[in-house]
């Protein structure tokens, strides 16, 4: 068991060894695809709602007003997740497991609130 843990820890960190362009493609493209799909979801919703026989215009107005709120909620969730992840990683790097546990607990609480 110790041997597998030790060998996985000695693997080179791709953030420090791979070229920047390759890292940007491998890590940035999935995020871009996610944001595009989120926007396409709203466009498809709008297309279906606008074709409603009765109340289509009001429903389309409601969707248009709700989309920025939806994006704001998603951005709060992602921002909180990134911040909690960074703080946990930092605490684990410092071997401060108590701080990492507290941060994880607070992150779960914030997740439930958001």
C-alpha positions as CSV (number, residue, x, y, z in Angstrom):
1,X,0.0,0.0,0.0
2,X,2.8,2.4,0.9
3,X,4.5,1.7,-2.4
4,X,1.5,2.8,-4.5
5,X,1.0,5.9,-2.4
6,X,4.6,6.9,-2.7
7,X,4.8,6.2,-6.5
8,X,1.7,8.3,-7.1
9,X,3.1,11.2,-5.1
10,X,6.4,11.2,-7.0
11,X,4.6,11.6,-10.4
12,X,5.5,15.0,-12.0
13,X,2.9,17.7,-11.6
14,X,1.5,18.5,-15.0
15,X,1.0,22.2,-14.0
16,X,4.8,22.5,-13.7
17,X,5.9,20.4,-16.6
18,X,3.6,20.7,-19.6
19,X,3.7,23.7,-22.0
20,X,1.3,26.5,-21.4
21,X,-0.6,26.1,-24.7
22,X,-1.3,22.5,-24.0
23,X,-2.4,23.3,-20.4
24,X,-4.7,26.0,-21.7
25,X,-6.4,23.6,-24.1
26,X,-6.7,20.7,-21.8
27,X,-8.0,22.8,-18.9
28,X,-9.8,25.7,-20.5
29,X,-11.8,24.0,-23.3
30,X,-14.0,22.0,-20.9
31,X,-14.9,25.2,-19.0
32,X,-15.7,27.0,-22.3
33,X,-17.9,24.1,-23.4
34,X,-19.7,24.2,-20.1
35,X,-20.5,27.9,-20.4
36,X,-21.6,27.6,-24.0
37,X,-24.0,24.7,-23.2
38,X,-25.4,26.9,-20.4
39,X,-26.1,29.7,-22.8
40,X,-27.5,27.3,-25.5
41,X,-29.9,25.9,-22.8
42,X,-31.4,29.3,-22.4
43,X,-31.6,29.8,-26.2
44,X,-33.5,26.5,-26.6
45,X,-35.8,27.3,-23.7
46,X,-36.6,30.7,-25.3
47,X,-37.3,29.1,-28.6
48,X,-39.8,26.6,-27.2
49,X,-41.5,29.1,-24.8
50,X,-41.9,31.7,-27.5
51,X,-43.9,29.2,-29.6
52,X,-46.5,28.7,-26.9
53,X,-50.0,29.5,-28.2
54,X,-51.1,31.5,-25.2
55,X,-48.8,33.5,-22.9
56,X,-45.7,32.9,-25.0
57,X,-44.6,36.5,-24.9
58,X,-45.0,36.8,-21.1
59,X,-43.1,33.5,-20.6
60,X,-40.3,34.7,-22.9
61,X,-40.0,37.9,-20.9
62,X,-39.8,35.9,-17.7
63,X,-37.0,33.7,-19.2
64,X,-35.2,36.8,-20.4
65,X,-35.3,38.2,-16.9
66,X,-34.4,34.9,-15.1
67,X,-31.3,34.1,-17.2
68,X,-29.0,36.8,-15.5
69,X,-30.2,35.6,-12.1
70,X,-29.4,32.0,-13.1
71,X,-26.0,33.0,-14.3
72,X,-25.4,34.9,-11.0
73,X,-26.4,31.9,-8.9
74,X,-24.1,29.6,-10.9
75,X,-21.2,32.1,-10.6
76,X,-21.6,32.3,-6.8
77,X,-21.6,28.5,-6.6
78,X,-18.5,28.2,-8.8
79,X,-16.7,31.0,-7.1
80,X,-17.3,29.5,-3.7
81,X,-16.2,26.1,-4.9
82,X,-13.0,27.4,-6.3
83,X,-12.2,29.4,-3.2
84,X,-13.0,26.5,-0.8
85,X,-10.9,24.2,-3.0
86,X,-7.9,26.5,-3.0
87,X,-8.1,26.9,0.8
88,X,-8.4,23.2,1.4
89,X,-5.4,22.5,-1.0
90,X,-3.3,25.1,0.8
91,X,-4.2,23.7,4.2
92,X,-3.4,20.2,3.2
93,X,-0.1,21.4,1.7
94,X,0.8,22.9,5.0
95,X,-0.2,19.6,6.7
96,X,-2.9,21.5,8.6
97,X,-5.6,18.9,8.5
98,X,-7.7,20.5,11.2
99,X,-8.0,23.7,9.1
100,X,-8.7,21.6,6.0
101,X,-11.6,19.8,7.8
102,X,-13.0,23.1,9.0
103,X,-12.9,24.6,5.5
104,X,-14.5,21.5,4.1
105,X,-17.3,21.7,6.6
106,X,-17.8,25.4,5.9
107,X,-17.8,24.7,2.2
108,X,-20.6,22.1,2.6
109,X,-22.6,24.6,4.7
110,X,-22.1,27.3,2.0
111,X,-23.1,24.8,-0.7
112,X,-26.4,24.1,1.1
113,X,-27.0,27.9,1.5
114,X,-26.2,28.7,-2.1
